[in-house]
């Protein structure tokens, strides 16, 4: 079993949206996935409660139980565990990073989010785990995304080649217990999630990841 932690020290960057959508993408690719919700707001759990499908499994847990729950998921045949973390909680971020095989750091292309990336990188680099920053809520116009990409690169962090757009499919999906690719299978959001999942799957299963 492989484990991905979705970590950011800033809220509103799309952690839960990506965690749930990636879990659905894993299921669509034939892998069994589970989401472990460490956020006290339990957004991923609320998503699951409104979802008609029984998969992917979502469990709201205390950080102290993470190691035990990951072991249980492994024993049950789970292929991919995704850890959804809260913002502004370094202790929980450390716990998630410790158990992750790969760490995804979502960030909006904005100044304050870039500052949050610096704080998140400090946590992530403590364990030397492979990671990548993915830009979220990107607009199709303007230079913000390109500027943010350059800033991330200048920080010495790997930049995910996939950008997540500011699309209505993501917000609709999160409110209805669906993933963006289920809301609009042929849409741009669906293609973004497909590409993001393929990028992460490559890091986990098909290439030897090098820690930054």
N, C-alpha and C positions, 0 to 999 in steps of 0.2 A: 504494500500500500504506500502511496505517495501522499504527502501533505503540503498544501499551499496555505500560507497565511496572508490575509489581505490586511495590511497595516497602514495607517496614517495617523499622525498626531493632530489632524484637523478634521472636523466634521463636514458633512455635506459634499464629500468628494466622490460619492458613489460606491463606497465599499460594499454595502449590502447588495446593491443592484448587481454589481459584478460577481460577488460571491454566489448568489443564487443563480444568475444566468450561466455562469461557468459550470455549476453543478448540473444544471439542465443540459448543457452542451456535452458534458461528460456522459450523461445517460444516453443522449442521442448518438454518441459515438460507440456505445456498447459497454461503457464502463460504469460500474456501480459507484455512486458518489453520495457523500453526506456532508452537511454543513453543521459546524459547531458554532453556535451563537454565544459569544462571550460578552456581548454588549448588553448592559443593564436595560437599555431601551427595548431590547429583544425585537428589533425590526425584522430580522430574518425569520424569527419564529412567528411573528404576526403574518408575514408573507405566506408561510407554510399553513397557518391556520385558515387562511382564506383560499388556499389552493385545493382544487378538486382531486388532482392526482396525488398518489401516495408517495411518489418519489420526485426529487431526491429527499431523503430523510433529513430533517432539521431538528437539532436538539439544543435547547437553551441550557447552558451549564455554567457553573462557577469555574473560574480559571484553575482552581486547585484540583478539579476533577478532570482536566483536559488530558493528562497523560493516561489516566485510566480509561477514559472514553475512546481515545485513539486506539488503545490496545484492544478494546472490545470491538471497535469497528474493523480493525485488521482481522481479528478472529472470525468475524461474521462474513468475511469475503469482500469487504469494501475495497475498491481500487483507488479512490481519490477522496481524501478528507480536506475540506476547505474551512479554514478558521476565519470567522468574521469578528473583527475586534472593534472596540469603541475608540473614539478620539480622546485625547488628553488623559491617557492612562498608560504611563510608561511601564508600570509593573505588569499589566496584562499584555502589552506589546512584547515585553521581554519573554513572557511565558510562551506566547504564540511563536515567536521567532525561534526559541530554543527547540521546539518540536517540528519546525517546518523544514521541508526539503527545498522549497522555493518560496520567496516572498514577493508579493505584488504590492507596489506602493502607488495607489491612485493619487492624482493631483490635478486640480484645476489649473489652467494656464493663467495664473494671477500671481501678483507679488506676494501676498500673504500666504498663499499656498506654497510658493517656492520656499519661503522661510520654514514652513511646516515640514517640507521635504528634508531640509537640513537636519531638523530634530529627529525625524524618522530614520534617516540614514545613520545617525549616531547610535540608535537602538539596534538597527539591523546589522551594522558592521561589528557589533559586539560579538556575535556568534559566527561571523564569517560565512554566512549562508548566501547562496546565489540569489540575486534579486533583480528586479527591473521596475522602473517607474513607468506608469502608463498615464498619459494625459487624458483627462475626462472633461465632459461638457465643452468640447471644442466647437467653436463657431466655424462656419465654412468661409468666413471672410476675416480680414484683419490679420495682424502679424503676431497676435498674442501667443498662439500655439507654437509658431516657429521660434519666437523669443524664449518661451518656456523650455522648448526642446534644447535650445542652445545652452540655457542655464543649467539644465539637468546634466548635460554632457560635460559642462565645465566643472561640475561637482564630482566628476569621475564616476558617475553612476550609469549603469546600463539603461538605455532608453528603449522601451518597447516600441517596435516599428508600427504598431497599431494605435491609432487615436480613436477615442470614443467620443462621438459627436453629441451635441446637445439636442437630443431627439425625444419627441413626445412618447415614443414607444417604450422608452425606459421607465418613465414615470407611470404610465398606464399599467405596465406590467407589474411594477412593484405594488401597486394598489389593488391588483386583482388576483394575486397569487400565480402569476404567469411570468415567463421570461420574455424578453423583447423578441426573441426569435419565434416565440409561440404567438405573440400578438400579431406580428407581421413577418411570416416566414421568408418572404421574398424581399424584405426591406433592407435598408442600409444598416440599421441597428443589428439585424440578424447576421449580416455579413461581418460586421465589426466583432461581434461575439465569437463567431466561427473562427475568424482569424486570430483573435486573442487566445482562444482555447488551444488552437493549433500551435501557437507560439509557446504557451506554457507546457503543453504536452511534449513538444520537442525538447524543452529544457529538462523535463522530468524523466522521459523514457527513451529519448533518441539521441541525445548528445551528452557528453560529459560536461556538466555545468562547472564553470570556474567561479569561485567566490571572489567578489570584489573586495 
